[in-house]
Amino acid sequence: MLELTWPWVLAILPLPYLVYKLATRAPRQDAALYVPFFTMLTRLQSDSENISNGRTLSVILCAMIWLLLVAAGTRPQWLGDPVELPSTGRDLMLSVDISGSMEAQDMVIGNRQVSRISVVKRVISDFVERREGDRLGLILFAAHAYIQAPLTFDRETVGTLLEEADIGIIEESATAIGESIGLGVKHLRTRPENSRVLVLLTDGVNNSGEIDPLQAGQLAAIEGIKIYTIGIGADQVIQRSFFGARAINPSAELDEAVLTQIAEATGGRYFRARDVNDLVEIYEELDRLEAIEQDDQTYRPTKVLFYWPLGAALLLSFLLALLSIPWSLLFGLDSRAREEELSQEPH
């Protein structure tokens, strides 16, 4: 369906006619000018019928340009058929740690060691794809937390932004868990109650930012935001060196106690992902969150059309400018100049 966003612009349609009828012409006070080629001009402009036709065409073009400009000014747009948005779902914010420690290669996929962030991207991307009906948002944090994607139904964009998140785009020397929770609370607190969920994944301990994680968790509880925390990282890897092999714990800095307190304070749960299978199972369990009824919403796809009449007006303006050029006069003067040059040459 065609719709005019600013239909009141149509009120200025008769403006050129009113100006033509009501405005008084300025008196001409031109001084006399001697034109040596006046006879030739008279000869070139003697065809009054062509002049009349040219003026009529110019008036028609000007009228069409004005109509097209007014049409563009109304900002026409085409409204598509109504599309129903999902009536159930959650407002689910994903907060992902991309500090330097997430580069640790203590995960295994297909007998090949890969980094934690690679596994997280793969598993969360699948999780995002399955969350049809949820509004999803994405927070990335390291030394500071940043909102990468606000809450949206566009799951494809959220997945793409997660895939493009690389270690180092944020100062990676620290982990601001409390700041990331605070940012999630800020974006979820205005959403409908009983549908606010924050899923936080990290492999470290809060050592950056001005917000204490436990205080941020208490604020989330007050705002009715449920937080699920996930600690990622293997408990043991074998490190081989010249002196032999020894077992080390790559997740020694993971603050499980704080993550557990945050989750329990908000009615959520703490999960421990020691390998890929654990992480997959965790997100499958999160995938079973009960849907919360929300008000039905619809939207109509909108396609703006103003650039079509605007472009047509621009093309007609070029045509009018070309028609306004006295081509016959210019060519006539040019031929007259050549004739004078030939007549002045010695024979």
Secondary structure, 3 states (H helix, E strand, C coil): CEEECCHHHHHHCCHHHHHHHHCCCCCCCCCCCCCCCHHHHHHHCCCHHHHHHHHHHHHHHHHHHHHHHHHHHCCEEEECCCEEECCEECEEEEEEECCHHHHCCCEEECCEEECHHHHHHHHHHHHHHHCCCCEEEEEEECCCEEEEEEEECCHHHHHHHHHCCCCCCCCCCCCCHHHHHHHHHHHHCCCCCCCEEEEEEECCCCCCCCCCHHHHHHHHHHCCCEEEEEEECCCCEEEEECCEEEEECCCCCCCHHHHHHHHHHCCCCEEEECCHHHHHHHHHHHCCCCCEECCCEEECCEEECCHHHHHHHHHHHHHHHHHHCCHHHHHHHHHHHHHHHHHHCCC
